[in-house]
Amino acid sequence: MSKIYKPVKNIFKNPIFKDMDDYDNLVKKFDENYEETWGELAKENIFWQKPFTKVLDESNAPFNKWFKDGKMSVAYECVDKHLKTRGEDIAILFEADDGTNIKLTYNELAKNVNKTANLFTNVYEIKKGDRVVVYMPMILEAIYTMLACAKIGAIHSVVFGGFSSSALRDRIIDAKAKLVVTADGAYRKGKPYMLKPAVDEAMSSGCESVQNVCVIRRNFEPIETNPKDSFYDELIQTQKETFQTVWFDSEDPLFLLYTSGSTGQPKGVQHNMAGYILWAKLTMKWVFDNKPDDTFWCTADIGWITGHSYIVYGPLANGTTTVVFEGVPTYPDAGRCWKMVEQHKIDQFYTAPTAIRMLHKTGEDEPGKYDLSSLRVLGTVGEPIDPPAWKWYYETVGNSRCSIVDTWWQTETGGHMVSPIASCTPIRPGCATLPLPGIQAKIIEQDGTPTPVGEKGYLCITKPWPSQIRTIWGDEKRFIKSYFGDCVYGGKPVYFSGDGAMIDESDYITITGRTDDVINVSGHRIGTAEIEASIKDCDMVASSAVVGKPHEIKGEAIFGFIVLKDENSISKDDLKIKLNKILKEDIGAIALLDDIVIVPDLPKTRSGKIMRRILRSIVKGEAIVQDISTLEDPNIVSVIEKLCV
Ligand code: PRX
């Protein structure tokens, strides 16, 4: 077993968890009084304009309700609550691609959010429950938009700017969005890039529900203007800086965020107000030891759940300073992040293993050139972190004094689930350690029996938690089937994450990766079915199967096995170019094939099911241990193996 690293003494001043006794005590408290403990935390951390009458209502499980009858406001929690005492403190530190900074106080943030809420209400007539699609770069207006939606009860659905126009269109249509908020584009690596053309294209092919497109001008490059377009900068001037707080029910929806599953259609994961904001705030305080006076930097994009929970909602609910960064970590050089840490005296830095591997590879000695002594917590998320990357992060970036929090969670969980608590949990490279207090994470077999120590089992959450996915937008059946159809515990269906995991003698949890047909490329989830559905659009292809192949930087890369209608009709290289053009248009650059092989057939069972497990073993160069006698044509395995050498 690898070495254990204890939190370094004196780094944490007045932490909530001084040592593991504090952790154990809270876990015990939850064990003894689950609902009451959540209720106490909700009362301490959220302002209730009207108190809740019941902590958890499971009468219609799995459509559970938290903090019933309570009235609160997420925008109030994130902005207005801080104004009386801390209005002049910095809420957002924006760093542009070119290095220029804007420091925005909570007072200024409040004014901008209120103006935006007035714009949405008065000009676009957005009401509670309307959907607003946000297709934006990492700029301040993206945050104003999200918080303005929260302020008026509109449901935002942020679509990552790297998704193509057709992926954007599918999400607009599924959510029946009334408003799209976008920007002309922004800057990356010193050059302008564009977003608006993708919106124009999406709008030209069946987004009838959209009444207006609000355009923010960031790079002022020429764009097409369409009848539904209007410009934020022209309309915002005349909007009032005040907006009367509206109080919402705990269970009113806050946002949708689309993510991949094992079918071709992305799922609109729905999070509701009170439960989500409570857990975003608590995990900020617990896991990161974040304090209002700190400066917190999460390098994610707001198009992913990490950006929602740990750039916007968690940090602002905790009243800290959150960094919003427009650029990329390697521009103008591999020292960019460390320069920013030094300049802004960052306390907590949170990124993905892909970025850590890239920064390690391209700038191993760069951290040594900067003063990184402000750091006390380093976080990772989204994929397993390999020991060499972990070691470099710990020793070179953290100078062997910072705690590393390897946080396991998902779009569906809203916030961290299994993670070290920076101030108290002893850590091990590549290990997510223990479930957070209140989270009943268990490694079990499908029938609920605990998986023996050291063996792979299903990572399930056996009790509801406040920031749990509420449903899949417009598809309750799929919600039940996707998350509650695989495992039971204590005779009841329980939430299965889709991940495998292992537990060791000290109850530490190591994530072993997805058990379903989802690939994790650079910490982003992409369903194999989505990719295969796009590949089908190529008229030369008869069938295909894609799997994840281990990749030095990305963690996993997409590898395609392609069966052509006419085997000799195109070369491998030309086919890859052709397929990637289609994938870029259909999904976006994150779905590109890293490598392909043209094969005469796929390993299929007699009922026609593709045995992806065999293909996964082949790309990893592993010996085939699966029983291949059930295949329609067992010989195909050795044929494919030879083609992959
Ligand atoms: O497979 C797990 C992996 O990322 C998946 C969730 O992806 P997404 O919903 O896009 O959210 C990513 C950011 C929270 C999980 O099912 N994953 C997440 N965190 C870790 C991880 N795998 C290993 N270690 C982690 N710390």
Boltz pocket constraint, residues with backbone or C-beta under 6 A from the ligand:
constraints:
  - pocket:
      binder: B
      contacts: [[A, 259], [A, 305], [A, 306], [A, 380], [A, 381], [A, 382], [A, 383], [A, 384], [A, 385], [A, 406], [A, 407], [A, 408], [A, 409], [A, 410], [A, 411], [A, 412], [A, 418], [A, 432], [A, 497], [A, 498], [A, 499], [A, 511], [A, 513], [A, 514], [A, 520], [A, 523], [A, 524], [A, 525]]
      max_distance: 6.0
